[in-house]
């Protein structure tokens, strides 16, 4: 189990390190890269991921409610902590709410609970994404028009992909391949630009990064434990909620902070240190989950 977790996490740091080294060697403007990712590569990844995976919110309704509670409850717990730290809540709170439920959460769910758990993991991923691209974007930039958020490429892609997955509609082979090839650019590019940002900010923001690395999983688990009891989740779904709650901040938090110029260097620190801390907290979530079986 530990070896598999390392196999998931270490490539993340390898790509971030590559961006960091490159950023130290050459000054780089990542604005265009982030815009391409937000408008093209990430939407393609979302449609490709959701359209090709089974999605059944009704069957996993209680688990989805638990996931929503973890997202919102983590934000409520993190808000006074941000004030206590002297950190801007718009910087600190969103990474505490929105975790890496995609490229880390999906493989971990399959690893721990088998292929049968994938629909439930996808349901958590979809709901978290929708909240991130709507509520999360609004939290970071409250003067953004709601219509602009709802019509953003990532929200439209999430709705389209979830609809295709729920309907069981098969994309033409050439469309599916095109989307997959385009979407495969998104995650490595996010990680590489995270490294570029860290190279440009030196060690600023490490204090808030360390605080965020602790608050994100601890707040999530503090909400997940009572919610599992209130929702009467079965052992497998409760275990999945624990794993979901223990995940580190999503790299997408950095991309949104960069897009809206909301202290991206501090968000980069929160994301990076949070992934380092996941070497402790993800095994903790898995241990809590596997004790139920």
N, C-alpha and C positions, 0 to 999 in steps of 0.2 A: 504493500500500500504506500509506504513512504517513498519507495523508488518511483512509483507511478506519479505521485504528487510532484516530485522533483522533475520528472519528465515534462510535466505540464508547465511548471513555473520557470524552470531554468531557461528555456528558449525565450521567454518574455524578457528576462534580464540580458540575455545575449544580444537581442535586437536593440534594446534600449542602450546598452553599452556601445554598440556600433554607432548609433546616432550621437552619443556623447563624445566619442573619439573624433568622429567626423566634424562635429560642431566645434571642438577644440582646435582642429586643424584649419577649418575654414568657417568664416562667418556666413551664416545662411539665413535667409528670410523664409520663414515657414508659413507665411500668410497664404500664399497660393496653394501650397500643399494641403493645408487644412481646409481651404475652400473646396478643392477637388474632392477631398475625402467626405466632407459634409454633403456635397451636392451630387456626387457620382458614385464613388466606391462604396461608401457605407449603405446608401439606399439599395445598391445592387446586391450587397451581401445580405441585407435584411430580407429582400424578396426571395433570393435564392435559398436562404436558410429556412424560411417559414413555408414557402410553397412546396418544398420537398420533404417536409416532416409532418407526421400526424399531429393534429392539434384538436384537443377536445376539452374546452373550458368547462362544459357542463359536468363531465365526469370528475373533473378536478376542481369543482367550484369552491369547496371548503379550503383546499390548499391555496388556491388563488387568493381568497380572502385573507388567509394567513400571510401570504407574500405581500399583499397591499398593506396589511397592518405593520409588517416589518419595515417596509419602505417609509411609510408615514410616521410610525412610532419612532424610528431611528432619528428622523428629522426633528421631532419634538424633543427628544432627549438631547440631541446635539445642539439645539439652539441656545439654551442657557450656558452650555459648556463653551460655545464660541464666545459668548459675552464675557464669561469668566476669563478666558484666555486673552481677551482683547483683540480677537480676530473678527473680521467682517463676516457675519452670518452667510452672506451670499457667496463667500468663498468657501467657508468651512462646511456648511450644512449639506449642500447637494452631494458631495462625495460620501457623506455619511449615509445618505439615503439610497444612492444608486450604485449597485455593486456589479462585479464582473460575472453576471449570470449567463453570459454568452459563451465566449471562448474558454472560460474556466468552469463555469457552472454546469454546462451541458456534458462535457466529458467526465466530470467528477460524478454526476448523477448516474451515468451509465456504468462507471467503474464501481460505484458503491451498491447500486440497486438493480443493475442489469438493463438490457435494451427495453424491457417493458416499461421502465420509468421515463423513457424519452418524451412521450406526450405530456406528462406532468411537468417535466423540466422545461419543455418548450412553452407551456402555458405560463409558467413563472417568468420566463424570458420575455415573452410578448407583453405581458402586463407591465413588467418593469420598464421595458423600452418605451411603451406608450406614455407612462408616467414621466419618464426621463425627458422625452422630447416635447412634452407639453408643460406639466407642472415644473419640471426641473429647469427648462429653459426660461420659464416665467420667473422662477425664484432668482436666477442669475441676473436677468435683465427685465425688471418689472415694467419698464416703459415699452416693451415690445408688444405690438398689437397681437391680440389673441388670434385673429384671422391669419396673420403672418405665420404664427407658430403652427396652427392646424394645417396650413397649406405648405409647410416646409417639406422638402424631399424625403426626409427620414420618417415623418409622420405618415405621409402618403404611402411610402414604401411599406411601413409596418401594417397599415390597414390593408393594402393590396395583398401583401404576402400572407397575412393571417386569413384573409378571405379566401384566397386560393387554396391554402392548406385545409381550411375548414370544409370547403366544397369538394375537396379531393380532385380538383382540376389539374390535369397534367399539362405542363408547358410543352410546346414543341421542343424537340431535342436540341436544335440549334440555339433556341432562345435560352434554354436552361444552361447550356454550356457557356454561352456568352455572359450570362449573369454571373455564373460561378467564377469564370476567369476574371471578370471585372471586380467582383466582390472580394476575391482572394487578395487583392491589393490592400484592402482597407486595414486589417488588423496589423500587419507588419508596418504599414506606413504610419499608423497611429503610434506604435511603439517607437519607431525611429524618430518621429518628430518630438516625442516625449524626451528622448535622449538629447536631441538638439536643444530643446528648451532648458534642460538641466545644465547643459554645457554653458549656456548663456547666463545662467543665474548663480553659478558657483554654489555656495552652501546656504544661500538665503532660504528661509522658509522651513528649515529642518525641524525647528521646535514645533510648529504647527503640523508638520508632516508626521512627527512621532506621536503627537496627541491624536491625530486623525487615524493613525494606524491602530491605536488602541480602542478608540471610541467606536469605529465602524463595526467591528465584529462583536464587541461587548454589548453595544446598544442593540444590535440586531438579535443577538441571543437572548437578551433581557426581554425583548418583545416576543420572540418566537416561543419561549417556554410557556408562558401563560396562555398565549393564543392557541397553541396546540391543545391545551386542556379545554379551553372554552369552545373550540370548534370540534372537539371529539375526533381528532385525526387518528387514523390507524397508524400502526408502527412505521410502514414504509413512507407514507405521506408526512408524518411527523419528522422522520429522519431526513427527508428531503428539505423540509422547512428549516431544520437545524443547519444543514449544509448551505442552503441559500443564505441564511442569516450570517454565516461565518465568512462569506466571501469578501475579498478586498474591494476597494473602490474601483469602479470601471474606468478604463483609460479614456472613455468618451467624456468623462467629467473634465479632463484637461482640454479636450478638443473644443468643448462648449465654452470653457473659460477663456480660451484663446480667441475664439470667435467673437465673444462679447467684451474682451479686454478686462476680465474680472480677475485680477491678480493671478495670471496663469502660472507664474513661477511657484507660487505657494500651492496651487492645486497640483502641479507636477510633483512637488515634494510629497504631498499627501498620497498621491497615486503610487509613486515609486516606493516610499517607505511602507505603505500599506501592503504592497505585494511582497516585500521582504517579510513583514510580520505574518503574512499568510502561511509561511512555513511553520508557524506555531498554531495559528487560529483555525486554519482549514483542517489540519489533523484533529484539533479539538472538536470541531463540528462533526467530523466523520466519526470520531470516537463516541460522541453522544448519540449519533444516529445508529451506529452499529450495535450499541448496547441494547437497542430496542428490539433487535431481531433475535 
